[in-house]
Structure formats: C-alpha cells, structure tokens
Amino acid sequence: MRKRPQILFLATVYTHLANFHKPIMKMLIDSGCEVHAAASNAEGRMKEIEDIGIKCWEISFDRSPFSIKNLPAYYELKKVLKNNHYDLIHMHTPVASIVGRCAAAITKQQRPVIIYTAHGFHFFKGGSIKNWLFYPIERTFARLTDVLITINEEDFLLAQQFKTRHNKVFKLNGMGVDLRQFETNDSVLRQKVRRMLNISDQAKVIITVAEVNDNKNQLQVIQSLPYLIQEDPNILYLIVGNGASEDKLKRITQELRLSGCVHFLGFRRDIPKLLLAADVFVLTSKREGLGLAAVEAMAAGLPLVMTNTVGGRTLIRPGINGWLVPRDDPQATATAIREILNNTDGAKQMAKINREVALNYSLAYVKHHLFEVYDEFLGLRGTTKMF
C-alpha cells in the first residue's frame, strides 16, 4: 500500500495559518495527505486548524527574530521533526522559516522537501538599511530551501538572485481569495449592513481590514481624519481586526476627539458584508508584500488607497483603480481618500476595474499552481477531487 505523504505547515503563529492557509491544507487532505501544523498558539486559533482534521503542535516562537525565546522553540521543533517523518515542510513567516530550516537541516532522518513562501521580504526598494540587513539572511537560507515562492513581482526578481537546492523560484498571485464570497453587489444588503453597524445612508465609510499593529499603521489613517472631517462631518472609519496596537490607537482617537467617527470592530468573520458597507478601502502599511485584505476589497468592488509599498505598487495603478500615498503622510492620505469619495463616477470606474483585476488572485488559481508544486515532489496527481 502506498504510504500517505506527510506534510507539515510551519508558521510563527497559528493566526497566520488560520488566516491564509486553511484552503490549501484542506486540498492536501483531499489529496490523501496527512497534514500537520506547528506554530505558537499565543494568539489563539490553533483549534481552528485542528477542527479541519490537522494534527497541531505548539511551538513557542516569538515574532521578533532577535528574541531569545526562539532558542527553546528550535529545540521543540527539532523534537517534532525527530518524532515524525515528514516528506515535505511548507514554511511561512520569517522567524519560523529560519528556525525551521535550521532544525530540518540537522535532523538525522531523510531530509524533507522544504518549501518556503515569502509573504513579502523585509528588504525592498526604498527600504532602510535596517530592512536590507535581512537580505543576506534570506539569501543564505535559500540554500536550505528546495522551492522558494514569492507573492509579488518585486520579490520574485530579488529571489531570482538566490540559489535554492533545485533553482526553483516561483511567483504566486498572493494566497488566493474565494471570489464567490464577493459576487453580490446588492444595495439592499449594503443598507442592511449599515443599519446593523448604526451607519447612516449619508455616511462616507473608510475601512481597513488588518491586524492592528505598528506595521499595518492604522495610525496614519486616524491622523488623516481631521483633514477630512473639516470638509465633511459624515466621514466614518471602520478598523476591522485586533492586535497589539489597539489600546494605543483607541487612546490617540480619544485625544484627537475622533471617537465618534472611528469604530473599532475587532476580529470579524463577516468581512464580505463589512466591505459592502464601505466606500473606500485604505491600507497604510509600513511594509506590505501584497495585502490579501486589499485583494478582497478589490473583489468587493472598492477603490483602494495604499502606501507606496511593494504590495501597493503591485495592486494599484494610480488614478486607475486607486491611489498610492507616502508612508507617514496623513495629509496626502486625506487627499487621496477625498479624491475617491468626492468623485462618484471615478469611484464606480475604479470599482469595476478592481473586480476584474481581482480575478487574477482567485483561490482557484492559487490552488492549481500550488498543487503543481506539491505534485512534483509527492506525486499527488489523480488523487485530488479538486480539478
């Protein structure tokens, strides 16, 4: 009887796996694979992975690459690898991928295939010297990698300078969006969602869907609001997500006397409905590889405003489907948002274009191309019910 391929998904936190990789894990289970996962459960959501039939291991990773806590995480992961015989490990997030490749390199049993998906390199055009310190690290660890996957063109071009074991570097269009969730464009449903959120018909709604942390930089949008509301008091800003910066942002919102126009909605599972209630999607990240939430907003037919990051440059053609703004420039952010909110016909055209562009980032596309990668090493063809 043919042995079931054993695959391990590795990330720093289970939140990452829950947000981005459940459909791919399910695809592999349907293909006859035994799938495990390893990450820190400090932020919760491990059970969400267990509930789809995956064996989970808790590893005490810390998000900071310089944290001493990652040393015990290394030994914990090494023990997991020693007690299991994985045919393939798919690694995500920088800390887990570095610790994981170190642990896999010295595991005595047969070496598993190592796939690493870079969800946005820390180094990028216009990045600081500190950002570029990660370049030699990624280049060195590429030598312990069989397949390196990037999710945007700029990272793909940089990754081609690296040497992997099989000289395999691929580009995927993100991690895939289930476009079926965004097929509706129902004005009645929009009104219903707005009423649920106590939002008036006259309100002009800005929305950000992202973890609330320093990198996602919701502060820049908050600081842009005084420029906007001095012209239009009906501006509302919805912050969807939770994270380490939430209390800080709530305090700043109160200090700026913006509590009436900033709503912190926390972690939500009804993102398609919330996007339907909005008029413009804004993501002012300091560093962004692509921005899955931004792709979802495109699929929902929203114009975009993003900072001039790799992800922003990947998704936005300025003036065509949105606007790029400098990082830490609230006034420019307000100008871009105002341009969209005050130009109804232009916003409708941007919405139409974004729905079309989102087709290139579909979950079906990503599943197809990832299956091809897995199949090359595991021989899965003919086993899955997907295609």
Secondary structure, 3 states (H helix, E strand, C coil): CCCCCEEEEEEEEHHHHHHHCHHHHHHHHHCCCEEEEEEECCCCCHHHHHCCCCEEEECCCCCCCCCCCHHHHHHHHHHHHHHCCCCEEEEECHHHHHHHHHHHHCCCCCCCEEEEEECCCCCCCCCCHHHHCHHHHHHHHHHHCCEEEECCHHHHHHHCCCCCCCCEEEECCCCCECHHHHCCCCHHHHHHHHHHCCCCCCCEEEEEECCCCCCCCHHHHHHHHHHHHCCCCCEEEEEEECCCCHHHHHHHHHHCCCCCCEEEEECCCCHHHHHHCCCEEEECCCCCCCCHHHHHHHHCCCCEEEECCHHHHHHCCECCCEEEECCCCHHHHHHHHHHHHCCHHHHHHHHHHHHHHHHHHEHHHHHHHHHHHHHHHHCCCCCCCCC
